[in-house]
Amino acid sequence: MTVAGKHVQARRRILESARPLISQRGFSAVGLSQVLEAAQIPKGSFYHYFESKEHFGAALLELYNEQYLQKLDALIAERGKTGFEKLSAYCQCWVDAQQHGCLNEKCLVVKLAAEVSDLSERMRLILEEGTTAIIARLACMVEEGQQDGTITKALPARLAASVVYQTWLGATLLVKVTHKQTAFEDAFVATRQLLAS
């Protein structure tokens, strides 16, 4: 492997090793030495891979967006499911990731939005870009459901998708606060009622 290839591989390992730490503790609470230790990269070499902790945070969020959108694209491409079934599967995946998933599957938007949006405009913009793209993907599922008759046309697809996404973000925050799954149950009910044809 070339030197450049090894550099890219090590950088990716740092980002992937850092994600569970940051999902659990937050961005500010995780030190660079902890990140390097988790990635098994020699201490003191962080700035060989990233200009700053902000640059590292931006790269982490970009990778998160990329991976999240790939999962959504795969769900959209599934054949044999209605638009409503795809959206329901998305909601179930959300619950599964928050309840039973490993820390790598937790929603970084929920964990970091309030924290990093005040710390870094660059990171805020990456979060905004990611959430905009997520809502656009959800709108594709709503449009598909509206065309196949499984989702109501009472709301424009993008507005319905935005409300669904906001509902699930809010539900996840409430679950974190209450340590009860009731908010997810309520979110399922609200989503079904919003979309029912």
Contacts in CASP RR format, 6 or more apart in sequence:
PFRMAT RR
TARGET T0000
AUTHOR 0000-0000-0000
METHOD contacts of the structure
MODEL  1
MTVAGKHVQARRRILESARPLISQRGFSAVGLSQVLEAAQIPKGSFYHYF
ESKEHFGAALLELYNEQYLQKLDALIAERGKTGFEKLSAYCQCWVDAQQH
GCLNEKCLVVKLAAEVSDLSERMRLILEEGTTAIIARLACMVEEGQQDGT
ITKALPARLAASVVYQTWLGATLLVKVTHKQTAFEDAFVATRQLLAS
1 9 0 8 1.000
7 49 0 8 1.000
10 39 0 8 1.000
10 41 0 8 1.000
10 49 0 8 1.000
11 49 0 8 1.000
11 50 0 8 1.000
11 59 0 8 1.000
12 63 0 8 1.000
13 39 0 8 1.000
13 40 0 8 1.000
13 41 0 8 1.000
14 35 0 8 1.000
14 36 0 8 1.000
14 39 0 8 1.000
14 41 0 8 1.000
14 46 0 8 1.000
14 49 0 8 1.000
14 50 0 8 1.000
14 56 0 8 1.000
15 56 0 8 1.000
15 59 0 8 1.000
15 60 0 8 1.000
15 63 0 8 1.000
16 39 0 8 1.000
16 63 0 8 1.000
16 104 0 8 1.000
17 35 0 8 1.000
17 38 0 8 1.000
17 39 0 8 1.000
17 40 0 8 1.000
18 30 0 8 1.000
18 35 0 8 1.000
18 38 0 8 1.000
18 39 0 8 1.000
18 56 0 8 1.000
18 60 0 8 1.000
19 60 0 8 1.000
19 64 0 8 1.000
19 103 0 8 1.000
19 104 0 8 1.000
19 108 0 8 1.000
20 38 0 8 1.000
20 102 0 8 1.000
20 103 0 8 1.000
20 104 0 8 1.000
21 30 0 8 1.000
21 34 0 8 1.000
21 35 0 8 1.000
21 38 0 8 1.000
21 103 0 8 1.000
22 30 0 8 1.000
22 60 0 8 1.000
22 108 0 8 1.000
22 111 0 8 1.000
22 112 0 8 1.000
23 103 0 8 1.000
23 104 0 8 1.000
23 106 0 8 1.000
23 108 0 8 1.000
23 111 0 8 1.000
24 103 0 8 1.000
26 111 0 8 1.000
26 112 0 8 1.000
26 115 0 8 1.000
27 57 0 8 1.000
27 112 0 8 1.000
27 115 0 8 1.000
27 116 0 8 1.000
27 119 0 8 1.000
28 115 0 8 1.000
28 119 0 8 1.000
32 46 0 8 1.000
32 53 0 8 1.000
32 56 0 8 1.000
33 43 0 8 1.000
35 46 0 8 1.000
35 56 0 8 1.000
36 42 0 8 1.000
36 43 0 8 1.000
36 44 0 8 1.000
36 45 0 8 1.000
36 46 0 8 1.000
37 43 0 8 1.000
41 49 0 8 1.000
46 56 0 8 1.000
49 56 0 8 1.000
50 56 0 8 1.000
50 59 0 8 1.000
54 119 0 8 1.000
54 120 0 8 1.000
54 122 0 8 1.000
54 123 0 8 1.000
57 116 0 8 1.000
57 120 0 8 1.000
57 123 0 8 1.000
58 120 0 8 1.000
58 122 0 8 1.000
58 123 0 8 1.000
58 126 0 8 1.000
60 108 0 8 1.000
61 108 0 8 1.000
61 112 0 8 1.000
61 116 0 8 1.000
61 123 0 8 1.000
61 126 0 8 1.000
61 127 0 8 1.000
62 126 0 8 1.000
64 108 0 8 1.000
65 126 0 8 1.000
65 129 0 8 1.000
65 130 0 8 1.000
65 133 0 8 1.000
68 130 0 8 1.000
68 134 0 8 1.000
69 130 0 8 1.000
69 133 0 8 1.000
69 134 0 8 1.000
69 137 0 8 1.000
71 93 0 8 1.000
72 90 0 8 1.000
72 134 0 8 1.000
72 137 0 8 1.000
72 138 0 8 1.000
73 137 0 8 1.000
75 86 0 8 1.000
75 89 0 8 1.000
75 90 0 8 1.000
75 93 0 8 1.000
75 141 0 8 1.000
76 86 0 8 1.000
76 137 0 8 1.000
76 140 0 8 1.000
76 141 0 8 1.000
76 144 0 8 1.000
78 86 0 8 1.000
81 89 0 8 1.000
82 144 0 8 1.000
82 145 0 8 1.000
82 148 0 8 1.000
82 149 0 8 1.000
82 150 0 8 1.000
83 141 0 8 1.000
83 142 0 8 1.000
83 144 0 8 1.000
83 145 0 8 1.000
83 148 0 8 1.000
83 150 0 8 1.000
83 151 0 8 1.000
84 145 0 8 1.000
84 150 0 8 1.000
84 151 0 8 1.000
84 195 0 8 1.000
84 197 0 8 1.000
85 150 0 8 1.000
86 141 0 8 1.000
86 144 0 8 1.000
87 138 0 8 1.000
87 141 0 8 1.000
87 142 0 8 1.000
87 151 0 8 1.000
87 164 0 8 1.000
87 191 0 8 1.000
87 195 0 8 1.000
88 191 0 8 1.000
90 138 0 8 1.000
90 141 0 8 1.000
91 164 0 8 1.000
91 168 0 8 1.000
91 187 0 8 1.000
91 188 0 8 1.000
91 191 0 8 1.000
94 107 0 8 1.000
94 168 0 8 1.000
94 172 0 8 1.000
95 181 0 8 1.000
95 184 0 8 1.000
97 105 0 8 1.000
97 106 0 8 1.000
97 107 0 8 1.000
98 106 0 8 1.000
98 107 0 8 1.000
98 172 0 8 1.000
98 175 0 8 1.000
98 184 0 8 1.000
99 181 0 8 1.000
99 184 0 8 1.000
107 169 0 8 1.000
107 172 0 8 1.000
109 127 0 8 1.000
109 130 0 8 1.000
109 131 0 8 1.000
109 169 0 8 1.000
110 169 0 8 1.000
110 170 0 8 1.000
110 172 0 8 1.000
110 173 0 8 1.000
110 176 0 8 1.000
112 123 0 8 1.000
112 127 0 8 1.000
113 127 0 8 1.000
116 123 0 8 1.000
116 124 0 8 1.000
116 127 0 8 1.000
117 123 0 8 1.000
117 124 0 8 1.000
117 127 0 8 1.000
131 165 0 8 1.000
134 165 0 8 1.000
135 158 0 8 1.000
135 161 0 8 1.000
135 162 0 8 1.000
135 165 0 8 1.000
136 158 0 8 1.000
136 161 0 8 1.000
138 161 0 8 1.000
138 162 0 8 1.000
138 164 0 8 1.000
138 165 0 8 1.000
139 157 0 8 1.000
139 158 0 8 1.000
139 160 0 8 1.000
139 161 0 8 1.000
140 157 0 8 1.000
141 161 0 8 1.000
142 151 0 8 1.000
142 157 0 8 1.000
142 158 0 8 1.000
142 160 0 8 1.000
142 161 0 8 1.000
142 164 0 8 1.000
142 195 0 8 1.000
143 157 0 8 1.000
145 151 0 8 1.000
146 152 0 8 1.000
146 153 0 8 1.000
146 157 0 8 1.000
149 197 0 8 1.000
150 197 0 8 1.000
151 160 0 8 1.000
151 195 0 8 1.000
151 196 0 8 1.000
151 197 0 8 1.000
152 195 0 8 1.000
152 196 0 8 1.000
152 197 0 8 1.000
153 197 0 8 1.000
155 163 0 8 1.000
155 194 0 8 1.000
160 194 0 8 1.000
160 195 0 8 1.000
163 194 0 8 1.000
164 191 0 8 1.000
164 194 0 8 1.000
164 195 0 8 1.000
167 187 0 8 1.000
167 190 0 8 1.000
167 191 0 8 1.000
167 194 0 8 1.000
168 187 0 8 1.000
168 191 0 8 1.000
170 183 0 8 1.000
170 187 0 8 1.000
171 183 0 8 1.000
171 184 0 8 1.000
171 186 0 8 1.000
171 187 0 8 1.000
172 183 0 8 1.000
172 184 0 8 1.000
174 182 0 8 1.000
174 183 0 8 1.000
175 181 0 8 1.000
175 183 0 8 1.000
175 184 0 8 1.000
END
